[in-house]
């Protein structure tokens, strides 16, 4: 089975080569991202393997289908870059619903601790032998209220970590986990009562700009916003304005709405034209990391193993447990009562 692998990074290759060789999957690694202009590279391949910033919109899907591509393998959990409806009846779409939820949850807490204890500022100072404590005063997490939006695997692990710090946890989820021991509250109440808000939900029409002008107006003054999920959950302009008005005390972002042309690449020698991102990064109470929350050795291995297992199942005609199904409307949670595949 031949797979065209787009948006390749050096850290992707070892694990995918390992599992591909074990299971007869031949990967060709392309550094370029998938899009209308690069889809032709998939000619002669059975499938493509894509990541979060690849373009799998309807025009790209049509091109891939015309080239004979039969399967799109996402090496990530999110799929907002994929037109699943356009794929229906033409190309099967599989994903990695979970790889290392601990990696993302732990990175979220690392960002929070770095922010509230000013660790990044202290690191820069001491490298210049400046051991002054002025301006480094933080606050205890113990006893603070954290509002967690989204209680899937990552959200629940983050909740456990917060409880370990003695924080009070409230949560919101469209589909609450029954008997999980989680204190679910309406979203407006979560905004109004939380000292820290952490986003762990998928991006959809409902959650687009979940954090925006209206929701930020409901929040406590000085609230800390954490986002290690999807960039477009936050209206970056509204967040920037709330920071300038001192309504938001700090923001820790591993994702950004307009990241596709920036993240995973080195622009250190260039002028970045995204004024909103540049202004956010310049703020002393904002920490931005480059979509790296998933990046651990364990997660990379799990991503490759699951992706290859998805491809093997497709090749052998087996049920596709990790398929994104359009037919029933429950894209990521189809019960497949009609047949073991979407179509």
C-alpha positions as CSV (number, residue, x, y, z in Angstrom):
1,X,0.0,0.0,0.0
2,X,1.4,3.4,-1.1
3,X,0.7,6.5,1.0
4,X,1.7,10.1,0.2
5,X,2.7,11.8,3.5
6,X,2.2,15.6,3.5
7,X,3.6,18.3,5.7
8,X,6.4,16.1,6.9
9,X,8.6,17.1,9.9
10,X,11.8,15.3,10.9
11,X,10.2,14.0,14.0
12,X,7.4,12.2,12.0
13,X,9.6,10.0,10.0
14,X,11.2,7.4,12.4
15,X,7.9,6.0,13.9
16,X,6.0,6.0,10.6
17,X,8.9,4.2,8.8
18,X,9.0,1.7,11.7
19,X,5.3,0.8,11.7
20,X,5.0,1.1,7.9
21,X,7.8,-1.4,7.3
22,X,6.2,-3.8,9.8
23,X,2.8,-3.7,8.0
24,X,3.7,-3.3,4.4
25,X,2.8,0.4,4.1
26,X,5.2,2.4,1.9
27,X,5.2,6.1,2.9
28,X,6.6,8.8,0.6
29,X,7.4,11.9,2.7
30,X,6.7,15.3,1.3
31,X,7.6,18.5,3.2
32,X,4.9,20.5,1.3
33,X,1.4,20.7,2.7
34,X,-1.5,19.2,0.9
35,X,-3.6,21.8,-1.1
36,X,-5.1,22.4,-4.5
37,X,-1.6,23.1,-6.0
38,X,0.1,20.0,-4.4
39,X,-2.7,17.4,-4.7
40,X,-1.1,16.1,-7.9
41,X,1.7,14.7,-5.8
42,X,-0.8,12.0,-4.7
43,X,-1.1,10.6,-8.2
44,X,-0.5,6.8,-8.1
45,X,-1.0,6.5,-4.3
46,X,-3.7,4.6,-2.5
47,X,-4.0,7.2,0.1
48,X,-2.7,10.4,1.7
49,X,-1.6,11.1,5.3
50,X,-2.3,14.6,6.5
51,X,-1.9,16.9,9.5
52,X,-3.8,19.8,11.0
53,X,-2.8,22.5,8.6
54,X,-3.2,20.5,5.4
55,X,-6.0,21.7,3.2
56,X,-8.6,18.9,2.7
57,X,-11.4,21.1,1.4
58,X,-14.0,20.1,-1.2
59,X,-11.8,21.1,-4.2
60,X,-8.9,19.2,-2.9
61,X,-11.1,16.1,-2.1
62,X,-12.3,16.2,-5.7
63,X,-8.8,16.3,-7.0
64,X,-7.7,13.4,-4.8
65,X,-10.7,11.4,-5.9
66,X,-9.9,12.0,-9.5
67,X,-6.4,10.8,-8.9
68,X,-7.6,7.5,-7.5
69,X,-7.0,8.2,-3.8
70,X,-9.2,5.9,-1.7
71,X,-8.3,6.9,1.9
72,X,-7.3,10.0,3.9
73,X,-5.5,9.2,7.1
74,X,-5.4,12.0,9.6
75,X,-2.5,11.8,12.0
76,X,-4.3,13.9,14.5
77,X,-7.6,14.0,16.4
78,X,-9.0,17.3,14.9
79,X,-10.6,17.3,11.5
80,X,-11.9,20.9,11.0
81,X,-9.6,21.1,8.0
82,X,-11.4,18.2,6.3
83,X,-14.7,18.5,4.3
84,X,-16.1,15.2,5.5
85,X,-19.3,15.8,3.5
86,X,-17.3,16.1,0.3
87,X,-15.5,12.8,1.1
88,X,-18.7,10.8,1.6
89,X,-19.2,8.1,-1.0
90,X,-15.8,8.8,-2.5
91,X,-12.9,8.7,0.0
92,X,-12.8,7.2,3.5
93,X,-11.4,9.4,6.3
94,X,-9.8,7.9,9.4
95,X,-8.1,9.7,12.3
96,X,-6.3,9.2,15.5
97,X,-8.9,10.1,18.2
98,X,-6.4,9.8,21.1
99,X,-2.6,9.4,21.2
100,X,-1.3,10.8,24.4
101,X,-4.0,12.9,26.2
102,X,-1.5,13.2,29.0
103,X,0.9,15.1,26.7
104,X,-1.6,17.8,25.9
105,X,-3.0,18.0,29.5
106,X,0.5,18.2,31.0
107,X,1.5,20.9,28.5
108,X,-1.6,22.9,29.5
109,X,-0.6,22.8,33.1
110,X,3.0,23.7,32.2
111,X,1.8,26.8,30.5
112,X,-0.4,27.8,33.4
113,X,2.4,27.3,35.9
114,X,4.9,29.1,33.7
115,X,2.5,32.1,33.5
116,X,1.4,32.4,37.1
117,X,4.9,31.9,38.6
118,X,6.6,34.0,35.9
119,X,9.1,31.2,35.2
120,X,9.7,32.4,31.6
121,X,10.7,35.8,32.9
122,X,12.9,34.4,35.7
123,X,14.7,32.2,33.1
124,X,15.5,35.1,30.9
125,X,16.7,37.2,33.9
126,X,19.0,34.7,35.4
127,X,20.7,34.0,32.1
128,X,21.9,37.6,32.4
129,X,22.8,37.1,36.1
130,X,19.8,39.3,37.1
131,X,18.6,37.7,40.4
132,X,16.1,40.4,41.3
133,X,12.6,39.2,42.3
134,X,10.9,42.4,41.4
135,X,7.9,41.8,39.2
136,X,8.0,38.0,39.6
137,X,5.2,37.7,42.3
138,X,2.7,35.0,41.3
139,X,-0.2,33.4,43.1
140,X,-1.3,30.0,44.5
141,X,-3.3,27.7,42.3
142,X,-4.6,26.0,45.4
143,X,-8.2,27.1,46.1
144,X,-8.7,28.8,42.7
145,X,-11.6,27.8,40.4
146,X,-10.7,26.4,37.0
147,X,-13.4,26.1,34.3
148,X,-12.8,23.3,31.9
149,X,-14.6,23.4,28.6
150,X,-14.7,19.9,27.1
151,X,-14.4,16.8,29.2
152,X,-13.1,14.3,26.8
153,X,-9.9,12.3,27.6
154,X,-7.7,15.4,27.6
155,X,-10.1,17.5,29.6
156,X,-10.6,14.8,32.2
157,X,-6.9,14.3,32.7
158,X,-6.4,18.1,33.0
159,X,-9.2,18.1,35.6
160,X,-7.3,15.4,37.6
161,X,-4.1,17.4,37.4
162,X,-5.9,20.6,38.7
163,X,-7.5,18.6,41.5
164,X,-4.0,17.5,42.5
165,X,-3.1,21.2,42.9
166,X,-6.1,21.7,45.2
167,X,-8.1,23.6,42.6
168,X,-11.9,23.7,42.5
169,X,-13.1,22.4,39.1
170,X,-16.3,23.3,37.2
171,X,-16.9,22.1,33.7
172,X,-19.1,22.4,30.6
173,X,-19.7,19.9,27.9
174,X,-22.5,19.5,25.4
175,X,-22.4,15.8,26.2
176,X,-21.6,15.5,30.0
177,X,-19.9,12.4,31.2
178,X,-22.3,10.6,33.5
179,X,-21.0,9.4,36.9
180,X,-17.7,11.1,36.2
181,X,-17.8,13.1,39.5
182,X,-17.5,16.3,37.6
183,X,-19.3,19.5,38.6
184,X,-21.0,20.5,35.3
185,X,-22.4,24.1,35.1
186,X,-23.9,26.2,32.3
187,X,-21.3,27.9,30.1
188,X,-22.3,31.4,31.3
189,X,-21.8,30.3,34.9
190,X,-18.4,28.8,34.1
191,X,-17.3,32.1,32.5
192,X,-18.5,34.1,35.5
193,X,-17.0,32.0,38.3
194,X,-13.7,30.7,36.9
195,X,-10.3,32.2,37.8
196,X,-8.8,30.0,35.0
197,X,-10.6,28.8,31.8
198,X,-9.1,26.0,29.8
199,X,-10.4,24.9,26.4
200,X,-10.4,21.2,25.5
201,X,-13.3,20.9,23.0
202,X,-13.3,20.3,19.3
203,X,-13.8,23.1,16.8
204,X,-17.2,23.2,15.2
205,X,-19.8,25.8,14.1
206,X,-21.1,25.9,17.7
207,X,-17.6,26.4,19.3
208,X,-16.2,28.8,16.8
209,X,-15.0,31.9,18.7
210,X,-16.4,30.4,21.9
211,X,-14.1,32.9,23.6
212,X,-15.1,36.3,22.1
213,X,-16.3,39.7,23.1
214,X,-19.5,38.6,24.7
215,X,-18.1,35.7,26.7
216,X,-15.0,37.7,27.8
217,X,-17.4,40.4,29.2
218,X,-18.9,37.7,31.5
219,X,-15.5,36.6,32.9
220,X,-13.9,37.6,36.1
221,X,-11.5,40.5,35.9
222,X,-8.0,38.9,35.7
223,X,-9.1,35.6,34.3
224,X,-6.4,33.4,32.7
225,X,-7.3,31.8,29.4
226,X,-5.7,28.5,28.3
227,X,-6.1,27.0,24.8
228,X,-4.3,23.9,23.7
229,X,-7.2,22.7,21.5
230,X,-8.0,24.6,18.3
231,X,-7.1,28.2,17.5
232,X,-10.4,29.4,16.2
233,X,-12.1,28.6,19.6
234,X,-10.8,32.1,20.5
235,X,-11.5,35.4,18.7
236,X,-7.9,36.6,18.8
237,X,-8.8,40.3,18.2
238,X,-11.4,40.2,21.1
239,X,-8.8,38.5,23.4
240,X,-6.2,41.1,22.5
241,X,-8.6,43.9,23.3
242,X,-9.6,42.3,26.6
243,X,-5.9,42.0,27.6
244,X,-5.4,45.7,26.8
245,X,-8.4,46.6,28.9
246,X,-6.9,44.5,31.8
247,X,-10.0,42.2,31.8
248,X,-7.8,39.2,31.0
249,X,-4.9,38.7,33.4
250,X,-3.0,36.2,31.1
251,X,-3.4,34.1,28.1
252,X,-1.5,30.9,27.3
253,X,-1.9,29.7,23.7
254,X,-0.5,26.6,22.0
255,X,-2.8,27.3,19.0
256,X,-3.8,30.3,17.0
257,X,-6.7,30.9,14.5
258,X,-4.4,32.0,11.7
259,X,-1.6,29.6,12.5
260,X,-1.6,27.6,9.2
261,X,0.9,29.8,7.4
262,X,3.1,30.3,10.5
263,X,3.3,27.4,12.9
264,X,5.7,24.5,12.5
265,X,8.0,26.8,10.5
266,X,11.0,29.0,11.3
267,X,10.3,32.7,10.7
268,X,13.0,34.0,13.0
269,X,14.8,35.8,10.2
270,X,11.6,37.3,8.7
271,X,9.1,40.0,9.3
272,X,5.8,38.3,10.4
273,X,2.9,40.2,8.8
274,X,0.2,38.9,11.2
275,X,-0.2,42.0,13.4
276,X,-2.6,40.3,15.8
277,X,-0.2,37.5,16.6
278,X,2.7,39.9,16.8
279,X,0.9,42.1,19.3
280,X,-0.2,39.1,21.4
281,X,3.4,37.8,21.6
282,X,4.6,41.2,22.6
283,X,2.3,41.3,25.6
284,X,4.1,40.5,28.9
285,X,1.2,38.3,30.1
286,X,0.8,36.2,27.0
287,X,2.7,32.9,26.3
288,X,2.5,31.4,22.9
289,X,3.9,28.0,22.0
290,X,3.8,26.6,18.4
291,X,1.2,23.9,18.6
292,X,3.6,21.6,20.5
293,X,1.3,20.3,23.2
294,X,1.1,16.9,21.5
295,X,4.9,16.6,21.0
296,X,6.2,13.8,23.2
297,X,8.0,10.6,22.2
298,X,5.0,8.6,23.5
299,X,2.5,10.6,21.5
300,X,4.5,10.4,18.3
301,X,4.8,6.6,18.6
302,X,1.1,6.3,19.3
303,X,0.1,8.5,16.4
304,X,2.1,6.4,14.0
305,X,1.0,3.1,15.4
306,X,-2.7,4.1,15.2
307,X,-2.5,5.7,11.8
308,X,-0.8,2.6,10.3
309,X,-3.4,0.4,12.0
310,X,-6.2,2.5,10.4
311,X,-4.5,2.0,7.0
312,X,-4.1,-1.7,7.5
313,X,-7.8,-2.1,8.4
314,X,-8.8,-0.2,5.3
315,X,-6.5,-2.3,3.1
316,X,-7.9,-5.5,4.5
317,X,-11.5,-4.5,4.3
318,X,-11.9,-4.6,8.1
319,X,-14.3,-2.3,10.1
320,X,-12.9,1.2,10.5
321,X,-13.3,2.0,14.1
322,X,-11.6,5.4,13.7
323,X,-13.5,6.5,10.6
324,X,-15.1,9.9,10.4
325,X,-18.6,9.1,9.1
326,X,-20.8,11.6,7.3
327,X,-23.9,9.5,6.6
328,X,-25.5,9.6,10.1
329,X,-24.5,13.1,11.1
330,X,-22.5,11.8,14.1
331,X,-19.2,12.4,12.4
332,X,-16.8,11.2,15.1
333,X,-19.1,8.9,17.0
334,X,-21.0,7.0,14.4
335,X,-22.3,3.6,15.7
336,X,-22.2,2.1,12.2
337,X,-25.4,0.1,12.8
338,X,-25.9,-0.2,9.0
339,X,-22.5,-1.5,8.1
340,X,-19.0,-1.4,9.6
341,X,-17.9,1.5,7.4
342,X,-19.4,4.8,6.5
343,X,-20.2,3.7,2.9
